[in-house]
Every structure is written in C-alpha cells, then in structure tokens.
Amino acid sequence: MSESIVSNYEQWLNLAEMPENKRKILEATIKLYSKQGISNTSTSQIAKEAGLSKALIFKFFTNKHDLTMNLITPVLDHILPVFTSDFFGDLEKNTEVKEIIRYIVFNRYQFLIENKDIVLIFLSEIMVNEELQQKFFSYIDSNNKIMWLKEKPHFLKINEQITLSSLFLAIASQILMLFVQCTIFNKEMTKQQQNQRLEEIVTLIYNGVKNRKE
C-alpha cells in the first residue's frame, strides 16, 4: 500500500517514505502535543520521548514551527484529498436527503475518531497559525466537488432558504461538539451511545433543512 491511498494519519505515517529517525520524531511529537498541547511541549521533551538527541531534531526541522507544520500538512496534502474522493464516491450511492445527511454525519465523525490525536492538534494550531489557515482555506477553495451536490435532484427537497454551505456548517458544528465532548472533555460514552447521538444529529439537521411543503 502506498501513502497515496490511505485516509488514516497513522497509516500514512507508517507507510510514508522518510528516515526512521524522522518518523520517530513525528510519532513522539504527536504523542506529546496531544497529551500536553503544543505550547507546553519543548523540543527537548520531544527528543527525550523519541529517544534521540535534540540536535537530530534540527537535522530534519529548522525549528519547532517547522516541525509542527511538517506534522500537520500531510493531513491536507495526503489524508483529506483521498478521504474526500472516497467520501464523494460513496455519497453518490445514497439517494434520499436524510440518508445523505446520515452518511455525512457518521462518515465524518468516524474520520475524526480514527485521526483523533492529529485532529486535536490540527484544531488547536489552526486557531493561531495563519500559515495553516491559508493552507486549509486554499484546500477548501480548490475542492469544488461540493458543487456536485447541487446537481442532485434530491436536494430540491431542502428548504430553498438553506444553502449547502450552511447545511455542512451545521453538520460540522454538531459532530465537532460531540467529538470534543468525547475527547477533550473525556465524557464517557459507549459506541452505542455515540451512535444514538449521531442519529439525533441526523434527525435534528434533517428536520431543520427539509422543505416544509413536503
């Protein structure tokens, strides 16, 4: 399997072609960043966690910022493009608006869970990192696959006052809230309870956007 066909960050990191010591540094960085945050993690701690010298970190990365960007940018360069391609391929199999919403909700939540550590790092860094913000919005702007949804006749069933952007924003905010509850706030929820919450989100979103004339 090549790095071009994976949609999981851990898989990408294991399969990407890079020196083994660089891989160890990135693995240690993910572990520490996700545990104690970026600002509270020093390069000395990363070196110790990786079992390497601090000097070796600067052989691969010019500074901590460069290390952080090298850790995060593969999400935009490798993971999201593949995931998005697979996502829209599977999305075409659904025909009803509620089923499309259900697929989006469950699929995107699963992506967040499978990439939990790097997603938490990404979310914390994008709030303060203008370079990452530019990369992210550039990726969003260049990805016009979302326009495909407008051509689906089933979306005529959506309230005409609801735009696709607002629909996806509503979905994203709901699943991110659940994700944050289960990760950052450590709210204990079984898989069944999480699925129940996701179904509630599906119903909430669908009832909010469906055409009242139906």
C-alpha positions as CSV (number, residue, x, y, z in Angstrom):
1,M,0.0,0.0,0.0
2,S,1.3,3.5,-0.9
3,E,0.8,6.7,1.0
4,S,-1.4,8.0,-1.8
5,I,-4.3,5.6,-0.9
6,V,-4.6,5.9,2.9
7,S,-7.1,8.0,4.7
8,N,-5.8,7.5,8.2
9,Y,-2.9,9.6,9.5
10,E,-1.3,6.7,11.5
11,Q,-1.2,4.6,8.3
12,W,0.3,7.4,6.4
13,L,3.0,8.0,8.9
14,N,3.9,4.3,9.0
15,L,4.0,4.0,5.2
16,A,5.4,7.3,4.1
17,E,9.0,7.2,2.8
18,M,11.2,9.0,5.3
19,P,14.2,8.3,7.5
20,E,13.3,6.2,10.5
21,N,14.5,8.8,13.0
22,K,12.3,11.5,11.4
23,R,9.4,9.1,11.8
24,K,10.2,8.6,15.5
25,I,10.3,12.4,16.0
26,L,6.9,12.9,14.4
27,E,5.4,10.0,16.4
28,A,6.8,11.5,19.6
29,T,5.6,14.9,18.7
30,I,2.0,13.6,18.1
31,K,2.1,11.8,21.5
32,L,3.3,14.9,23.4
33,Y,1.2,17.5,21.6
34,S,-2.0,15.5,22.0
35,K,-1.2,15.0,25.7
36,Q,0.0,18.4,26.9
37,G,-0.6,20.8,24.0
38,I,1.8,22.4,21.5
39,S,2.8,25.4,23.6
40,N,3.6,23.2,26.6
41,T,5.9,20.9,24.7
42,S,9.6,21.6,24.1
43,T,11.9,20.1,21.5
44,S,13.9,18.7,24.4
45,Q,10.9,16.7,25.6
46,I,10.2,15.5,22.0
47,A,13.8,14.4,21.7
48,K,13.6,12.5,25.0
49,E,10.3,10.9,24.0
50,A,11.8,9.8,20.7
51,G,15.0,8.5,22.3
52,L,17.1,10.8,20.2
53,S,19.3,13.8,20.6
54,K,17.9,17.3,20.4
55,A,20.4,18.1,17.7
56,L,18.9,15.3,15.5
57,I,15.5,17.1,15.5
58,F,17.2,20.2,13.9
59,K,18.7,18.0,11.3
60,F,15.2,17.4,9.9
61,F,13.4,20.5,11.0
62,T,14.7,24.1,11.2
63,N,12.7,24.9,14.3
64,K,9.6,23.9,16.3
65,H,7.2,25.7,14.0
66,D,8.7,23.8,11.0
67,L,8.3,20.5,12.9
68,T,4.7,21.4,13.7
69,M,3.9,22.2,10.1
70,N,5.6,19.0,8.9
71,L,3.4,17.1,11.3
72,I,0.1,18.8,10.2
73,T,0.4,19.5,6.5
74,P,0.1,15.8,5.4
75,V,-3.5,16.0,6.6
76,L,-4.1,18.5,3.8
77,D,-1.7,17.1,1.3
78,H,-2.4,13.3,1.6
79,I,-5.2,12.4,4.0
80,L,-8.1,14.8,3.2
81,P,-7.8,14.5,-0.6
82,V,-8.0,10.7,-0.5
83,F,-10.7,10.8,2.1
84,T,-12.8,13.3,0.2
85,S,-12.5,11.3,-3.0
86,D,-13.7,8.1,-1.3
87,F,-16.3,10.1,0.6
88,F,-18.0,11.6,-2.5
89,G,-17.7,8.2,-4.3
90,D,-19.7,6.6,-1.5
91,L,-22.1,9.5,-1.2
92,E,-23.3,9.0,-4.7
93,K,-24.8,5.7,-3.7
94,N,-27.3,7.4,-1.4
95,T,-30.5,8.9,-3.0
96,E,-32.6,10.4,-0.2
97,V,-31.7,13.6,1.6
98,K,-31.9,12.1,5.1
99,E,-29.7,9.2,4.0
100,I,-27.2,11.6,2.6
101,I,-27.1,13.6,5.8
102,R,-26.8,10.3,7.8
103,Y,-23.9,9.2,5.7
104,I,-22.1,12.6,6.0
105,V,-22.6,12.7,9.8
106,F,-21.4,9.1,10.5
107,N,-18.7,9.2,7.9
108,R,-17.1,12.4,9.1
109,Y,-17.4,11.5,12.8
110,Q,-15.6,8.3,12.1
111,F,-12.8,10.2,10.3
112,L,-12.4,12.4,13.4
113,I,-12.2,9.4,15.8
114,E,-9.8,7.5,13.6
115,N,-7.5,10.5,13.4
116,K,-8.2,11.8,16.9
117,D,-4.7,12.9,18.0
118,I,-3.8,14.7,14.8
119,V,-7.3,16.3,14.6
120,L,-6.9,17.7,18.1
121,I,-3.5,19.1,17.2
122,F,-4.8,20.5,13.9
123,L,-7.8,22.2,15.6
124,S,-5.6,23.8,18.3
125,E,-3.0,25.0,15.8
126,I,-5.3,26.4,13.1
127,M,-6.7,28.8,15.7
128,V,-3.4,30.7,15.9
129,N,-1.4,29.7,12.8
130,E,-2.1,31.9,9.9
131,E,0.1,29.8,7.5
132,L,-2.1,26.7,8.3
133,Q,-5.2,28.8,8.0
134,Q,-4.2,29.8,4.5
135,K,-3.3,26.2,3.5
136,F,-6.6,25.0,4.8
137,F,-8.8,27.5,3.1
138,S,-6.8,27.2,-0.1
139,Y,-7.6,23.4,0.0
140,I,-11.3,24.2,0.6
141,D,-11.5,26.7,-2.2
142,S,-9.7,24.3,-4.7
143,N,-12.1,21.4,-3.8
144,N,-15.1,22.0,-6.0
145,K,-16.6,18.6,-5.6
146,I,-19.2,20.0,-3.2
147,M,-20.8,21.6,-6.2
148,W,-21.8,18.1,-7.4
149,L,-24.4,18.1,-4.6
150,K,-26.3,21.0,-6.2
151,E,-26.9,18.9,-9.2
152,K,-28.7,16.1,-7.3
153,P,-32.5,16.4,-7.7
154,H,-32.9,15.1,-4.2
155,F,-31.6,18.4,-2.8
156,L,-34.7,20.1,-4.2
157,K,-36.3,18.7,-1.1
158,I,-34.2,21.1,1.0
159,N,-35.7,24.4,2.2
160,E,-34.7,26.9,-0.5
161,Q,-33.5,29.3,2.2
162,I,-30.9,26.7,3.3
163,T,-27.6,26.8,1.4
164,L,-25.3,23.8,1.1
165,S,-22.6,25.8,2.9
166,S,-25.0,26.4,5.9
167,L,-26.0,22.7,5.8
168,F,-22.4,21.5,6.0
169,L,-21.6,24.1,8.7
170,A,-24.5,22.8,10.8
171,I,-23.3,19.2,10.4
172,A,-19.7,20.1,11.1
173,S,-20.6,22.1,14.3
174,Q,-22.7,19.2,15.7
175,I,-20.3,16.4,15.1
176,L,-17.3,18.5,16.3
177,M,-19.3,19.2,19.5
178,L,-19.7,15.5,20.1
179,F,-16.1,14.8,19.2
180,V,-14.9,17.5,21.7
181,Q,-17.1,16.1,24.4
182,C,-15.7,12.6,24.0
183,T,-12.0,13.6,23.6
184,I,-11.2,16.9,25.2
185,F,-13.8,16.7,28.0
186,N,-13.4,13.0,28.3
187,K,-17.2,12.3,28.5
188,E,-17.6,8.6,28.8
189,M,-19.9,7.3,26.0
190,T,-20.2,3.8,24.7
191,K,-20.2,3.2,20.9
192,Q,-24.0,2.7,21.1
193,Q,-24.5,6.0,22.9
194,Q,-22.3,7.8,20.4
195,N,-24.3,6.3,17.5
196,Q,-27.6,7.3,19.3
197,R,-26.3,10.9,19.5
198,L,-25.3,10.8,15.8
199,E,-28.8,9.6,14.9
200,E,-30.2,12.5,16.9
201,I,-27.9,14.9,15.0
202,V,-29.2,13.4,11.7
203,T,-32.8,14.0,12.7
204,L,-32.1,17.4,14.0
205,I,-30.3,18.5,10.8
206,Y,-32.9,16.9,8.5
207,N,-35.9,18.4,10.3
208,G,-34.1,21.8,10.2
209,V,-33.5,21.8,6.5
210,K,-36.2,19.8,4.8
211,N,-38.7,21.6,2.6
212,R,-41.8,22.4,4.7
213,K,-44.0,22.0,1.6
214,E,-43.4,18.2,1.6
